[in-house]
Amino acid sequence: MDASAPPCNGLVPVPRLEDLVARDKNHDCSGFGPAHICVRVDAVADLPTRFGRFRIVAFWNNRDGKEHVALVHGDVMGHEDVPTRLHSECLTGDALGSLRCDCRDQLETALRNLAKMERGLLLYLRQEGRGIGLRNKVRAYQLQDKGLDTVEANRALGFRDDERDYGVAAHMIASLAVKSVRLMTNNPNKIQQLERNGIKVSGRIPHVMPANEFNRFYLQTKAVRSGHYLEFEGKEVLPEQDDPPVVESGRAT
């Protein structure tokens, strides 16, 4: 854990998910990451879904008041190597079925796969549009309609390529007493940010969705411009793209 991610005090071990609410009632730590994000568990409930049965854990974020949730399958508290997906909110994809991205496919595939495992965790993070918000995401879409790629559109609007801060995810994982995660991702930045915030990433589970005619350029941009572990014609194949199904310590073997 680096200097921007101080230890989180007050996260004493408790036996059940339900006990996290009482434990966190007055929780207020110095926070994770450069934004010093502190979250607390506000509620826990059953959530049967079309993909399987989960427990839903509601978190409140002290930095901006946003509400995040964790979907928990099986017993994750105190366990190592928990299969974990960090999923950023995408109204257009998750709820409206947009074909401009692969977000809904990633969400549904992750939930379906986690439900088949002994235990697993999905964090649903309120970071619409890679952290720029819904209105700005639509503005970025407008620029993409004129030929810009995702990175160029974000920069044209005055944003970085990706504004997401996974300090909130690191705190959520720590709050759930997960000792280490096997991260379901193609995004090296997620691994790097979790590790900088003191979360042990013991492996990577590739999470590649098939492209369609509307999102192929978007996925190519992820691979070429953002370094995601994806492969397309015309892109130099990186060593990480020859990964076996699970890559130890988030790196190629």
C-alpha positions in Angstrom: 0.0 0.0 0.0 1.5 3.4 -1.0 1.4 6.7 0.9 -1.9 7.7 -0.8 -3.6 4.6 0.7 -3.4 4.7 4.5 -4.5 1.8 6.6 -8.3 1.6 7.2 -9.0 1.5 10.9 -12.2 0.2 12.5 -12.8 -2.8 10.2 -12.9 -5.3 13.0 -13.7 -8.9 12.0 -17.4 -9.9 12.3 -19.0 -13.3 11.7 -21.7 -12.4 9.2 -22.5 -10.0 6.4 -25.4 -8.6 8.4 -23.0 -7.7 11.2 -21.2 -5.3 9.0 -24.0 -2.7 9.3 -23.6 -2.3 13.0 -19.8 -2.4 12.7 -19.8 0.4 10.2 -22.5 2.6 11.8 -20.0 5.2 12.8 -17.1 4.2 10.6 -15.0 7.1 9.4 -11.4 6.4 8.4 -8.7 8.4 6.6 -9.7 6.8 3.3 -8.2 5.0 0.3 -6.4 6.5 -2.6 -5.7 10.1 -3.5 -9.3 11.1 -2.9 -9.2 9.6 0.6 -12.4 7.6 -0.1 -14.1 6.1 2.9 -17.2 3.9 2.5 -19.4 2.2 5.0 -21.9 -0.7 4.8 -25.5 0.6 5.2 -27.6 -2.5 4.5 -27.5 -6.2 3.6 -30.3 -8.2 2.0 -31.0 -11.3 -0.1 -31.1 -10.7 -3.9 -32.3 -13.7 -6.0 -31.6 -12.9 -9.7 -32.1 -14.6 -13.0 -28.4 -15.5 -12.9 -28.4 -17.0 -9.4 -28.8 -16.1 -5.7 -26.8 -13.3 -4.2 -26.6 -11.1 -1.1 -26.6 -7.4 -1.9 -24.5 -5.1 0.3 -25.1 -1.4 0.1 -22.2 1.0 0.6 -22.2 4.8 1.1 -19.2 6.9 -0.1 -18.2 9.8 2.0 -16.4 11.7 -0.8 -19.4 12.3 -3.1 -22.3 10.6 -1.4 -22.6 8.0 -4.2 -24.1 4.7 -3.4 -22.3 1.5 -4.5 -23.3 -2.2 -4.0 -21.6 -5.5 -3.8 -23.2 -8.7 -5.0 -21.9 -11.5 -2.9 -22.3 -15.2 -3.8 -21.3 -17.7 -1.1 -19.1 -16.9 1.8 -16.4 -14.4 0.9 -15.5 -13.0 4.3 -12.0 -14.0 5.4 -11.3 -16.0 2.2 -8.4 -15.7 -0.3 -8.5 -15.9 -4.1 -12.1 -14.7 -4.3 -13.2 -14.4 -7.9 -14.1 -10.7 -8.2 -15.5 -8.4 -10.9 -15.3 -4.6 -10.7 -18.2 -3.3 -12.9 -18.7 0.4 -13.5 -22.3 1.6 -13.9 -23.4 1.9 -17.5 -27.0 3.0 -17.9 -27.0 2.8 -21.7 -25.5 -0.7 -21.7 -26.6 -2.4 -18.5 -30.2 -1.1 -18.5 -31.0 0.0 -22.1 -29.1 -2.7 -24.0 -26.9 -0.4 -26.0 -24.7 -2.2 -28.5 -22.0 0.6 -28.5 -20.2 -1.1 -25.6 -19.8 -4.6 -24.1 -20.9 -3.5 -20.6 -24.1 -5.5 -20.3 -22.5 -8.6 -21.7 -19.7 -8.3 -19.2 -22.1 -7.8 -16.3 -24.4 -10.7 -17.2 -21.5 -13.0 -18.0 -19.8 -12.2 -14.7 -23.0 -12.8 -12.6 -23.7 -16.0 -14.4 -20.2 -17.3 -13.9 -19.9 -16.2 -10.3 -23.2 -17.9 -9.4 -21.7 -21.2 -10.6 -18.7 -20.9 -8.3 -18.4 -21.7 -4.6 -18.0 -18.0 -3.8 -17.6 -14.8 -5.7 -18.0 -11.0 -5.6 -19.2 -8.3 -8.0 -18.8 -4.7 -7.1 -21.2 -2.4 -9.0 -19.6 1.0 -8.9 -21.3 4.3 -9.7 -18.7 5.5 -12.2 -20.8 6.1 -15.3 -18.9 6.8 -18.5 -15.5 5.9 -17.1 -16.1 8.4 -14.3 -17.3 11.4 -16.4 -21.0 10.9 -15.8 -24.0 10.2 -18.0 -24.4 13.6 -19.6 -20.8 13.8 -20.5 -20.8 10.2 -21.8 -23.6 11.2 -24.2 -21.6 14.2 -25.3 -18.6 11.9 -25.9 -20.9 9.7 -28.0 -21.8 12.7 -30.1 -18.1 13.3 -30.8 -17.6 9.6 -31.5 -20.4 9.8 -34.1 -18.2 12.4 -35.8 -15.3 10.0 -36.0 -13.4 10.4 -32.7 -12.5 7.3 -30.7 -13.3 6.9 -27.0 -10.0 8.3 -25.8 -10.0 11.3 -28.2 -13.6 12.1 -27.2 -12.9 12.2 -23.5 -9.8 14.4 -24.1 -11.8 16.7 -26.3 -14.2 17.2 -23.4 -11.3 18.0 -21.0 -11.1 14.7 -19.3 -8.4 12.1 -18.9 -8.7 8.8 -20.9 -10.3 7.2 -17.8 -11.4 9.2 -14.7 -12.2 6.2 -12.5 -10.7 5.9 -9.0 -10.8 2.3 -7.7 -10.0 3.4 -4.2 -13.7 2.9 -3.5 -13.5 -0.7 -4.7 -10.4 -1.3 -2.6 -12.2 -0.1 0.5 -15.3 -2.2 -0.3 -13.1 -5.3 -0.6 -11.4 -4.5 2.7 -14.8 -3.9 4.3 -15.9 -7.4 3.3 -12.7 -8.9 4.8 -11.7 -10.5 1.5 -8.0 -11.4 1.9 -7.2 -11.6 -1.8 -9.0 -11.5 -5.2 -8.8 -13.2 -8.6 -9.9 -10.3 -10.7 -12.2 -10.8 -13.6 -10.8 -8.2 -16.0 -9.0 -7.3 -19.2 -8.0 -3.9 -17.8 -4.5 -3.7 -16.3 -5.3 -0.4 -14.6 -7.8 -2.1 -12.3 -5.1 -4.5 -11.1 -2.6 -1.7 -10.6 -5.0 0.5 -8.7 -6.1 -2.3 -6.3 -2.6 -3.3 -5.6 -1.6 0.4 -4.9 -4.4 0.5 -2.4 -3.2 -2.6 -0.6 -5.5 -5.2 -2.1 -3.7 -8.5 -3.0 -4.6 -9.5 -6.6 -3.6 -13.2 -6.7 -4.6 -13.8 -10.3 -6.5 -12.5 -13.3 -9.5 -14.2 -15.0 -9.8 -13.0 -18.6 -13.2 -11.5 -19.3 -13.4 -11.1 -23.1 -16.8 -10.5 -24.8 -17.4 -11.1 -28.6 -17.5 -7.9 -30.6 -20.5 -6.7 -32.6 -20.7 -4.3 -35.6 -21.4 -1.4 -33.3 -18.8 -1.9 -30.6 -15.8 -3.3 -32.6 -14.1 0.1 -32.9 -14.7 0.8 -29.1 -13.1 -2.6 -28.2 -10.2 -2.0 -30.6 -9.6 1.4 -28.9 -9.6 -0.4 -25.5 -6.9 -2.7 -26.8 -4.7 -0.3 -28.8 -5.1 3.0 -26.8 -5.8 1.8 -23.3 -3.7 -1.4 -23.2 -6.5 -3.8 -22.4 -5.8 -7.5 -22.8 -7.7 -7.9 -26.0 -6.6 -9.0 -29.5 -7.7 -7.7 -32.8 -6.4 -7.9 -36.4 -3.8 -5.3 -36.9 -2.8 -5.0 -33.2 0.5 -6.3 -32.1 -0.1 -9.3 -29.9 1.2 -8.7 -26.4 2.6 -11.5 -24.2 -0.4 -11.1 -21.9 -2.8 -12.0 -24.7 -1.5 -15.6 -24.7 -2.6 -16.0 -21.1 -4.0 -19.3 -19.9 -7.5 -19.0 -18.4 -6.1 -17.7 -15.1 -3.0 -15.5 -14.9 -1.2 -15.6 -11.6 -0.6 -12.3 -9.8 -2.2 -10.4 -12.6 0.8 -10.8 -14.9 1.5 -13.0 -17.9 3.2 -16.4 -17.2 
